[in-house]
Amino acid sequence: MTSTLYPWQYQAWAQLQQLHSRWPHAILLHGPKGIGKTHFAEWLAQSLLCESPLSDGQACGMCISCGWFSQYSHPDYRRLRPEILETDSAEGHSAEQEEAPAADTKSTSKSTGLTAKSARAPSKEIVINQVRNLSEFMTISTHRQGRRVIVIYPAESMNTSAANAILKSLEEPGPDTIFILVTSSVNSLLPTLISRCHQFALSLPEIEQAAAWLAQQNTTEPEQFLAEQGGAPLAAFAASQADTQEQQQEFFRYLHQPDVNGALKTANKLQKTSISLIVSWMQRWLYDLFSFKLSGKIRYYPRYRHEIERIAALVNLSDLLTLLDENTQRCAVAEHPLSHVLVLEEMLLDYVQSCDRL
């Protein structure tokens, strides 16, 4: 965890502190991916447990409570997250950089997740057993006679049973118990769950502020990465550090000059690249084609303006809408393709067919 809030979070922090005298029993933090919602949630959790908070409500970082929290061993704090994030943290990296805290090899002792090492693949859902493990925690007295805090992220990863079990806790919260839920997809949550939380939106920073922060991280061409990630600074930073730049360029070379042979060759070359990542590249490319065709605006890939303009002028609008719809469906199942290469070939051949007048 970084040692302070991100620059674009201070205003939101000040707004949230207006609830200081009447903290709700459940807060739902929601906003786009890649802006640091989970970091904000854990910073809030530490401040709620801090014994000597600063004048602006932030944790002092010096008291016993803050010491425990920094070591992931606070007895009055729990977090629920998918087992796969526990595994990723133990290995020193994150499946979703902005939504998972920095590596914490000690987290399994005070987290309600299962142990990282398992014969089966780690779950990508928050399951009911994790919620049930909170029962004793919520019934015993707090260790420091203060609050107990439970952070849940990403909240949309709760399966139906887990969500219903949490709902019961939200209906009858224990004394001095505060839930902090984090989501990038508020519409995916149960309406009854949302209604029992105080909603608080975290928004994208201004481009100038995000670009300045990226420049401080020694990111070259920050505006380019920000555009590709929809203005989300942490997602942009992760993209700038990824080792997939060459694969992305290979993919876009094909999109500029699509043909059947190129589709098959490109699918073969990219068969070891994350299918979810490639589908996201295609989704943004198609959106830019659609946006430019209707309004002359490009959101994600302004560096390819000339190529987008050329293709958008020739592609049929109804075909483009079909491609967008089909790719949206691919996004939903991208993590579980029957065959990586076949999925890529189908996606690229569909694109060829729609661009056959080029």
Secondary structure, 3 states (H helix, E strand, C coil): CCCCCCHHHHHHHHHHHHHHHHCCCEEEEECCCCCCHHHHHHHHHHHHHCCCCCCCCCCCCCCHHHHHHHCCCCCCEEEECCHHHHHHHHCCCCCCCCCCCCCCCCHHHHCCCCCCCCCCCCCCCECHHHHHCHHHHHHCCCCCCCCEEEEECCHHHECHHHHHHHHHHHHCCCCCEEEEEEECCHHHCCHHHHHCCEEEECCCCCHHHHHHHHHHCCCCCHHHHHHHCCCCHHHHHHHHHCCCHHHHHHHHHHHHCCCHHHHHHHHHHCCCCCHHHHHHHHHHHHHHHHHHHHHCCCCCCHHHHHHHHHHHCCCCHHHHHHHHHHHHHHHHHCCCCCCHHHHHHHHHHHHHHHCCCC
